[in-house]
Structure formats: C-alpha cells, structure tokens
Amino acid sequence: MTDKQTTIKPWGGRFTEMTDSLVDAFGASIRFDQRLYRHDITGSLAHARMLAHIGVISTAECKAICDGLQAIQVDIENDNFSWLVSLEDVHMNIEARLTQRIGDAGKKLHTGRSRNDQVATDLRLYLRAEIDALQLTLEQMQTVLIDIAEQEADTIMPGFTHLQVAQPITFGHHLLAWNAMLQRDRERLADCRKRVDVMPLGSAALAGTSYPIDRQFTADALGFTAISENSLDAVSDRDFVIEFIAAATLIMTHLSRFSEEIILWSSSQFSFVELSDSYCTGSSIMPQKKNPDVPELVRGKTGRVNGHLLAMLTLLKGQPLAYNKDNQEDKEPLFDTVDTLQICLRVFTGMLATMSIKREPMKIAAASGFSTATDLADYLVRKGVPFRDAHEVVGLAVRHCIDNDIELAAMKLDDLQALSGHIDNDVYTVLTLEGSVASRNHLGGTAPEQVRIAASRARAALSL
C-alpha cells in the first residue's frame, strides 16, 4: 500500500541535516520491534487515559487518541499498515500514523513520557504475557509426562550412572525425574515474572517528569503489581530480560538432556522407545533410516539460547546510567529466545505424547549388568554383615558371574553360600527386578506404589 505518513522525525527540530540513509537503516529497529505493536498501543491507551485523568488533555482529545490507536491496531492486524524505516521504531511509526489520523491531539500523546520508559514498558508487557504463555506450555508437557509415568509405574528399565547399568528402576520414576526439572523451571519463571511485573512508565527519559502524573492510575490500567522506585534504573534496567533468558537456558538445558536420552532410547542399540513417524525424518540415501530429528534439533537449539544469554550479559556490562542505544540490541535475543523455547516445548510435548514404550527390551536391559548387585549387598547387611564386607562378597559374586557368563539371579545357592554363610533361600527374592524396585518403597523411591503417589502429587502441583 502507499503510505502517506510523514518521514519528518519527531526529534528533528535541533538538526540542520537529514540523517544519512545508511544511518537510518543501521539505527532503525522497526524490522524486529514492530512485534511490540500491541503492547505499545496498550501502554499508550493507559497513558492517554491517565493524562485525561489529571487534566493534561481533554476528554475529547483522550477519546480521539484512544479511538485512533484502536483503529491503528486493526490496520496492523489486517496488514494495512506500512512500517517506515525512516521513523526508526514501532513507537514513532504508530505515533506518526496517529497524528496523521487525528491531527494535533495525536501530538499530545507523548506528553510526560519518553521512548525510554515507553519501550521499557512495552518490553515488560510483552514478556509478562509470554511468560504466562510459556507456563501453560510447560504445564502441558508436564501433564503428558505425568500421564505416561502413571501408565508406566510398573514398567522396569535400567537406571544408569556413567551411562552404565546401575540399578533397576521404573520408567514412571524416570519420567517423574524429568517432571521435577520442569517443575523447577516453572517456579523459576514464576519468580522471574514478579520482577518483570514492575511498571517503568512515568520515568520519562531518565529523571521523571514535571507533569503531575498519576503512576498508580496507569499501573492499575496496565495490571502491573508494582511501580519502579528509581527513574534512572527503570529506563536502563534490562535485568529482567537477562533473568528470563537465564531461566530459558536452564529449560533448554533440561530439554537437551531429555533429547539425549530420547535419541539413545530410540536407537536400535537401546530400543526402549519408538518415536512416531510424524516426529521423525528419513535419509536421502539410506532408505532404512528413521532419524530422531526433533530431539536432535532441540539439543542443537540449546546452544542458540545459551548464546543469547551471553549476548545480553555482554550488552549490559559496560553501560553507564541511564538509557543507551545499546539497549536496542536487547530485543532480538529476547524475541528469539521466546520463540525458540515455545516451539521446542510444543514439539517435544507432541513427540512424547505419540511415543511408543517398548517394555520388554527395557526389562531385558535392566536384567543385564548385574543391576541387582546392590540389593544383594543390602540383603547381607540386613543379615548382620558389615556393609564393606557385604560389598566384597557381592564383588566376588559378580566376578563369578562374569567368569561363567551368567547373571546374579542365575547363580546357584551353593555358589552363593560358598561366598557367605549368611545367604539363604530367600536371597532370590532380592535378586529379581520386581523385588528390587518394590523394595524401594519410600518417599522419592522408584517402587511402583511410590511412583503412583508421586505422580498424584506432581499433578496436584500443576494447579498451584
């Protein structure tokens, strides 16, 4: 469409030369900050109503401004708005269009504020909404994990340390370990949101404003629970962006760990799970291949978000108070972090919900590697053998099994008793996989009964 907006810059009065076109392109943020338009308009509506409330603009001017802003939002959402690089950013593009629509009343909107506190407000409104959306997505993923954990409370798999078979556990217990990570992630996001939910509007450029503004009125209109205490800090603070990205890097790190296990488990060497065809791809040269591209991509995108955290820390580290143009570079790392995290969580949730569990290969794997050796040691301790002595006995039993290519449960009673006179017929109850997992029947243990109880607790925690 043809845009009739003026390209005269609102701050141009002091200047005698036009900005070089290359500088315009270099300094403009409109390419990426236009996604803040809804939050920018929301903040401007609240600011206009506050100006009318304190009598700085008339009721009629306030109505014209609000009607104009709402019409501009409709235009933007109907793709009927041209964004001009010469107007630099989302704020000046919207304000220029508003003035074009309603005349001089539009020029009064910026009374008592600066782009410095305006953009800080927009960012906080944006991030607050995105955190809420991410919390819902995290909850959906947790719900899937808890559902599967309950279904697989009795499914036995090997537990690993150093990627070596260690002890038998239940698959449900393993999935609840993932859920525990995500629950901490949700708590971190909720805590981060408290510091996002602080209104900087009214700080103006850096020192506040001489107009008798009512910041509480504006905060109530925008739903902020707190108001910034210091105008210098308010316009230059990007801690809340860094804190969010830091929380996001932890979530991505957890997803990357999940991905690594899914990749291993879906391989023919493990064969613990099978991913749905709809979440895999094939090879252009090897027709037999079924590649776990989703977890591989999630694992790779973790480095992308980690990079955004380092970029933001570097961005802020050398800035004096108050606002500096450097802070324009905060948006792309933030936006990409939000987008990357959201899509990774959504695709991972779908992948888990459609994943098939291969119970028999899991159980066979759990029976290998002498996974019940610790149970035999515990058995001896309960018979009165000091743990270190029991440890040595079990080590000798394992050596016997290696030499004879058998598992512990296959050892003859005579051979076991030759190692320790404390061993009796009841030893075989602890050498079974089922007996091993069932014996760990305490809070936090892997016993099926405890998995079901833990899943119930985890489900209840989702609503807190």
C-alpha positions in Angstrom: 0.0 0.0 0.0 1.0 3.7 -0.4 1.9 5.1 3.0 1.2 8.8 3.5 3.0 9.1 6.9 5.4 11.9 7.2 9.0 11.0 7.4 9.9 14.1 9.3 11.5 12.9 12.6 9.8 14.0 15.8 13.1 14.9 17.2 14.4 16.8 14.1 14.0 20.4 15.2 17.5 20.7 16.5 19.1 19.2 13.4 20.0 21.0 10.1 20.8 18.0 8.0 18.8 14.9 7.1 20.0 11.6 8.6 22.1 9.6 6.2 20.1 6.7 4.7 22.7 4.2 5.8 22.5 5.5 9.4 18.7 5.3 9.1 18.9 1.7 8.2 21.6 1.0 10.7 19.8 2.6 13.7 16.3 1.5 12.9 14.7 -1.2 15.0 11.4 -1.4 13.2 12.3 -4.6 11.4 12.1 -6.5 14.7 10.4 -4.3 17.3 7.1 -4.0 15.3 6.0 -7.2 17.0 5.6 -5.0 20.1 2.8 -3.0 18.5 0.0 -4.5 20.6 1.9 -3.7 23.8 2.9 -0.3 22.6 -0.8 0.6 21.9 -1.9 -0.9 25.2 0.6 1.3 27.0 -0.3 4.4 25.1 -4.0 3.9 25.8 -3.3 3.7 29.5 -1.0 6.8 29.3 -3.6 8.8 27.4 -6.3 8.0 29.9 -4.0 9.0 32.7 -3.3 12.3 31.0 -7.0 13.0 30.8 -7.5 11.8 34.4 -5.0 14.5 35.6 -6.4 17.1 33.2 -3.4 17.5 30.9 -5.5 16.6 27.9 -9.3 16.9 27.5 -11.8 14.1 27.5 -12.4 14.7 23.8 -8.7 14.5 23.0 -8.4 11.3 25.0 -11.3 9.8 23.1 -9.8 10.8 19.8 -6.4 9.3 20.8 -7.9 6.1 22.0 -10.1 5.6 19.0 -7.2 6.4 16.7 -4.9 3.9 18.4 -7.5 1.2 18.3 -8.1 1.8 14.6 -4.3 1.6 14.0 -4.2 -1.8 15.8 -6.9 -3.0 13.5 -5.0 -1.8 10.5 -1.8 -3.5 11.6 -3.6 -6.8 12.3 -5.3 -6.6 8.9 -1.9 -6.0 7.2 -3.0 -2.5 6.2 0.0 -0.6 7.8 3.3 0.3 6.3 6.3 0.4 8.6 8.7 3.1 7.7 12.4 2.7 8.4 12.8 6.5 8.4 10.6 6.6 11.5 13.0 4.2 13.3 10.8 2.1 15.6 7.4 0.9 16.5 6.7 3.8 18.8 7.4 6.6 16.2 5.6 4.7 13.4 2.4 4.4 15.5 2.6 8.0 16.8 3.1 9.4 13.3 0.2 7.4 12.0 -2.0 8.6 14.9 -1.1 12.2 14.2 -2.0 11.7 10.6 -5.3 10.3 11.5 -6.5 12.7 14.3 -4.3 15.8 13.9 -2.8 17.8 16.8 -4.4 15.6 19.5 -2.1 12.9 18.4 0.9 15.1 19.1 -0.1 15.3 22.7 0.1 11.6 23.4 3.8 11.7 24.2 3.3 14.3 26.9 5.0 13.2 30.2 6.8 10.2 28.7 9.9 9.3 26.7 10.7 6.5 24.3 13.0 5.3 27.1 10.2 4.5 29.6 7.8 3.6 26.7 10.0 0.8 25.3 10.8 -0.5 28.8 7.1 -0.7 29.5 6.4 -2.4 26.2 9.1 -5.0 26.8 7.7 -5.8 30.3 4.1 -6.1 29.0 5.4 -8.4 26.2 7.5 -10.6 28.4 4.8 -10.8 31.1 2.4 -12.2 28.5 5.0 -14.5 27.0 5.9 -16.0 30.4 2.2 -16.7 31.1 2.0 -18.5 27.7 5.2 -20.5 28.4 3.9 -21.5 31.8 0.9 -23.1 30.1 3.1 -24.9 27.5 5.3 -26.2 30.3 2.2 -27.4 32.1 1.0 -29.3 29.0 4.4 -31.0 28.7 4.3 -31.9 32.4 0.8 -33.3 32.1 2.0 -35.6 29.3 4.9 -36.8 31.4 2.8 -37.4 34.5 0.2 -39.3 32.4 2.9 -41.6 31.0 4.5 -42.0 34.4 1.3 -43.3 35.9 0.7 -45.7 33.0 4.3 -47.0 33.2 4.6 -47.1 37.0 5.3 -50.9 36.9 7.5 -50.8 33.8 11.0 -51.8 34.7 14.0 -50.3 33.0 17.7 -50.0 33.8 18.8 -47.0 35.8 22.2 -45.7 34.7 25.2 -43.9 36.2 28.1 -43.1 33.9 25.8 -44.5 31.2 26.4 -48.0 32.7 23.6 -50.1 34.0 23.4 -49.4 37.8 20.2 -50.4 39.4 16.7 -51.3 38.1 14.1 -48.5 38.3 10.7 -47.9 36.9 10.1 -46.0 33.7 7.5 -43.9 35.5 10.1 -42.9 38.1 12.4 -41.8 35.3 9.8 -39.7 33.7 9.0 -38.0 37.0 12.6 -37.0 37.3 12.1 -35.1 34.1 8.9 -33.6 35.5 10.8 -32.5 38.6 13.2 -30.4 36.4 10.2 -28.8 34.6 8.5 -28.0 37.9 11.6 -26.1 39.0 11.6 -24.4 35.6 8.0 -23.3 36.1 8.9 -22.0 39.6 11.8 -20.0 38.2 9.6 -18.4 35.5 7.0 -17.5 38.1 9.7 -15.9 40.3 11.1 -14.1 37.3 7.7 -12.8 36.4 7.5 -10.9 39.7 10.4 -8.7 38.7 9.0 -8.3 35.2 5.8 -7.1 36.6 7.1 -3.6 37.6 5.9 -0.5 35.7 8.6 1.9 34.5 6.2 4.3 32.7 6.4 7.7 34.3 10.2 7.6 34.5 10.3 9.6 31.2 13.8 9.9 29.7 15.7 9.4 33.0 14.6 11.9 35.7 10.8 11.6 35.7 8.5 14.3 34.5 7.3 17.7 35.8 3.7 16.9 35.0 1.5 15.8 37.9 1.2 12.2 36.6 -0.7 9.5 38.5 1.5 6.4 38.1 -0.7 4.3 40.2 -3.6 5.0 37.8 -1.5 3.9 34.9 -0.2 0.8 36.7 -3.7 -0.3 37.6 -4.8 0.2 34.0 -1.9 -2.0 32.8 -2.2 -4.6 35.5 1.2 -4.0 37.0 1.6 -5.1 40.6 4.5 -2.7 41.3 5.9 0.6 40.2 9.6 1.3 39.7 11.2 3.3 42.5 14.0 4.9 40.6 13.7 6.6 37.2 17.3 6.1 36.3 17.2 2.5 37.0 13.8 2.0 35.4 14.7 3.2 31.9 18.1 1.4 31.8 17.3 -1.9 33.6 17.4 -5.0 31.5 18.0 -7.4 34.3 14.5 -8.8 33.8 15.4 -9.7 30.2 18.7 -11.4 31.3 16.9 -13.2 34.2 14.3 -14.6 31.8 16.8 -15.7 29.2 18.8 -17.4 32.1 15.7 -19.3 33.1 15.1 -20.2 29.5 18.7 -21.5 29.1 18.0 -23.9 32.1 14.8 -25.1 30.5 16.6 -25.7 27.2 19.4 -27.5 29.0 16.8 -29.8 30.5 15.2 -30.3 27.1 18.7 -31.1 25.7 19.2 -33.7 28.4 15.8 -35.2 27.6 16.7 -35.2 24.0 20.0 -37.0 24.5 18.1 -39.8 26.3 15.4 -40.0 23.7 18.0 -40.2 21.0 19.7 -43.1 22.8 16.5 -44.9 23.7 15.1 -44.8 20.2 18.3 -46.3 18.7 18.5 -50.0 17.8 21.2 -50.4 20.4 18.7 -49.5 23.2 15.3 -49.9 21.6 13.4 -48.6 24.7 11.1 -46.4 22.8 9.9 -45.8 19.3 9.1 -42.3 18.0 6.1 -41.7 15.9 6.8 -41.4 12.1 5.3 -37.9 12.3 8.1 -36.7 14.6 11.0 -38.3 12.6 12.6 -37.9 9.2 14.4 -40.3 6.8 17.6 -40.3 4.9 18.1 -39.1 1.3 20.5 -42.0 0.7 19.7 -44.8 3.2 16.1 -45.9 2.9 16.1 -47.8 6.2 16.8 -44.8 8.3 14.4 -43.2 10.8 16.1 -40.2 12.3 15.2 -38.6 15.6 15.4 -35.1 14.1 13.2 -33.4 16.7 15.3 -34.2 19.8 18.5 -33.6 17.8 17.3 -30.1 16.8 16.2 -29.3 20.3 19.6 -30.3 21.5 21.2 -28.0 18.9 18.9 -25.1 19.6 20.1 -25.1 23.2 23.4 -23.6 22.1 21.4 -20.8 20.3 19.6 -19.8 23.6 22.8 -20.1 25.6 24.4 -17.6 23.1 21.6 -15.1 23.7 22.3 -15.1 27.4 25.9 -14.4 26.8 25.0 -11.6 24.3 22.7 -9.9 26.9 25.2 -10.1 29.7 27.9 -8.6 27.4 25.4 -5.9 26.2 24.8 -4.6 29.7 28.1 -5.0 31.3 29.7 -1.7 30.2 26.8 0.7 30.1 26.7 3.8 32.3 23.4 5.1 33.6 20.9 5.7 32.2 19.5 4.6 28.8 21.9 4.0 25.9 21.3 3.0 22.3 23.0 -0.3 23.1 19.8 -1.5 24.6 18.1 -1.6 21.3 20.0 -4.8 20.9 18.1 -6.5 23.7 15.0 -7.3 21.6 16.3 -9.8 19.0 17.9 -12.1 21.6 14.8 -11.9 23.8 12.3 -12.5 20.9 14.3 -15.4 19.5 14.6 -17.0 23.0 10.9 -16.8 23.5 10.1 -18.2 20.0 12.8 -21.0 20.3 11.7 -22.1 23.7 8.0 -22.1 22.9 8.4 -24.2 19.7 10.8 -26.6 21.4 8.4 -27.2 24.3 5.4 -27.7 22.0 7.1 -30.1 19.6 8.7 -32.0 22.4 5.3 -32.4 24.1 3.8 -33.8 20.9 6.7 -36.2 20.4 6.3 -37.6 24.0 2.5 -37.9 23.6 2.9 -40.1 20.5 5.9 -42.1 21.6 5.6 -45.9 22.0 7.1 -47.6 25.0 8.9 -50.9 24.4 8.6 -52.6 27.8 10.3 -55.9 27.0 13.6 -54.5 25.7 13.7 -52.3 28.8 13.3 -55.2 31.1 15.9 -57.3 29.3 18.3 -54.4 29.6 17.6 -54.0 33.3 18.4 -57.6 33.9 21.9 -57.2 32.5 24.9 -55.6 34.0 24.3 -57.1 37.5 21.8 -54.4 38.3 20.6 -56.1 41.5 24.1 -56.3 43.0 23.3 -53.5 45.5 20.2 -55.4 46.6 22.4 -58.4 47.4 24.7 -56.2 49.5 21.7 -54.7 51.3 20.4 -58.3 51.9 23.7 -59.2 53.6 23.7 -56.1 55.7 20.2 -56.9 56.9 21.6 -60.3 57.9 24.2 -58.6 60.1 27.1 -58.4 57.7 29.0 -55.0 57.8 28.4 -53.1 54.6 32.1 -53.1 53.4 32.3 -56.9 53.9 29.0 -57.3 52.1 30.4 -55.1 49.3 33.4 -57.5 48.9 31.1 -60.6 48.9 29.0 -59.2 46.1 32.1 -58.2 44.1 33.2 -61.8 44.3 29.8 -62.9 43.2 29.9 -60.6 40.2 33.3 -61.9 39.3 31.9 -65.5 39.4 29.1 -64.4 37.1 31.4 -62.8 34.6 33.6 -65.9 34.5 30.6 -68.1 33.9 28.7 -65.7 31.7 25.5 -65.6 33.9 23.6 -63.0 35.8 23.3 -62.9 39.6 19.8 -64.3 39.7 21.2 -67.4 37.8 23.8 -68.2 40.5 23.2 -71.5 42.3 22.5 -71.2 46.0 25.6 -73.4 46.8 27.8 -71.0 45.0 26.3 -68.0 46.8 26.6 -69.7 50.2 30.2 -70.5 49.4 30.8 -66.8 49.4 28.8 -66.1 52.6 27.2 -68.3 55.1 24.6 -65.6 55.8 22.9 -66.3 52.4 19.7 -68.4 52.4 16.9 -69.4 50.0 15.2 -66.0 50.4 18.1 -64.4 48.6 16.4 -64.8 45.2 13.5 -62.5 46.2 16.0 -59.6 46.2 17.8 -60.7 43.0 14.6 -60.3 40.9 14.0 -57.0 39.1 10.5 -56.8 40.6 11.7 -57.4 44.1 14.4 -54.8 43.7 12.2 -51.9 42.6 9.4 -52.9 45.0 11.9 -52.7 48.0 12.5 -49.0 47.4 9.1 -48.1 48.8 9.7 -44.8 50.4 9.2 -41.1 49.6 11.3 -40.4 46.4 11.8 -44.1 45.7 11.3 -46.0 42.5 8.7 -48.5 43.8 5.5 -48.6 41.6 3.4 -47.7 44.6 5.6 -44.6 45.3 5.5 -43.6 41.6 1.8 -43.5 41.6 1.8 -41.4 44.8 4.4 -39.1 43.4 2.5 -38.7 40.1 -0.6 -37.7 42.1 1.5 -35.1 44.0 3.0 -33.8 40.8 -0.4 -33.4 39.1 -1.7 -31.5 42.2 1.4 -29.2 42.0 0.4 -28.2 38.4 -2.5 -26.2 39.8 -0.6 -24.3 42.4 
